[in-house]
Amino acid sequence: MIERNRFMDVLAHAVLILGVMVVAFPVYLTFVASTHTAQEVVQVPMPLWPGEHLLDNYKTALFGDAAKQVSDMAVARMMWVSLVSALCIAIGKISISLLSAFAIVYFRFPFRMAFFWAVFLTLMLPVEVRIGPTYQVVSDLGMLNTYAGLSVPLIASATATFLFRQFFMTLPDELVEAARMDGAGPMRFFKDMLLPLSTTSMAALFVIQFIYGWNQYLWPLLVTTQENMYPVVVGIKSMIPSGGDAQTEWNLVMATAMLAMIPPALVVMLMQKWFVKGLVDSDK
């Protein structure tokens, strides 16, 4: 039995509190800046307490300001684009990886393992390495400024295929034999037995892949040239002028940044139980 040490308990809690403060303070500053006017944000020192313009700033960020002709940069549209592309990437990755792992584990065909290792080796070729040829293909297919162009090139996932393969290999062979004796075909076995058993793994991967898709920056920056197809991460950058005398409305930029944090945070909080279980539960 491990004895409790009061000093170590206090030290551990102090370290945890310090870590939370280090992580949370920039988020707090972002929130504070989003509640002030643009002039108040750039003054030195910047106010450290929330201001009185929270609702105005967030309304302007979400829906734009027709008077200032910035409605094309409305965050509501950018968040919708990010949501659709992130869901397509997450669901597409899980679907393709499930079917790929199912074929590799339960079917016998020539060069089966060679195909698996070929898929696995694509981990060495992230989108940043193959970005030129991928952009050329997407452009030739007319997929620029489309949801398909934002999501399809990012759907394939060697990591998810590997994880599902490892999980399927832990399942007893008796499951296959029982399904075969009941007259179930391959897809019936996949739908009625493998999918229910893979629920926690799918949930864990969904969280990871949704955040991956939501935070994409480089690829959307290349394949989107119209503001109405900007995801929110690219939209934040486009709200900051790169030169000239244009003034950056930091209050709206910070409001956009706060809004961009909400969907990934909600996904993690709502699926935290499934996420942890899918990663650490040996009986998943």
VENNOR-V46437 format. One line per field, one symbol per residue. psi: psi as a letter, one per 30 degrees, with the letter a starting at -180 (. if undefined). Layout:
psi=???
This chain:
psi=kkkkjeeeeeeeeeeeeeeeeeefeeeeeeeeffglleeeeflklkkgkkaggeeeeeeeeefljeefhgffgkfeeeeeeeeeeeeeeeeeeeeeeeeeeeeeefkjlkhefeeefeeeffffilfeegeeeeeeeeefghgkhleeeeeefgekjeeeeeeeeeeeffkkffeeeeeeefgkleeeeeefeeeefgeeeeeeeeeeeeeeeegkeeeeeefkfkefgkleeeeeeffjkfaagkkkifeeeeeeeeeffeeeeeeeefgeeeeeefefjfg.
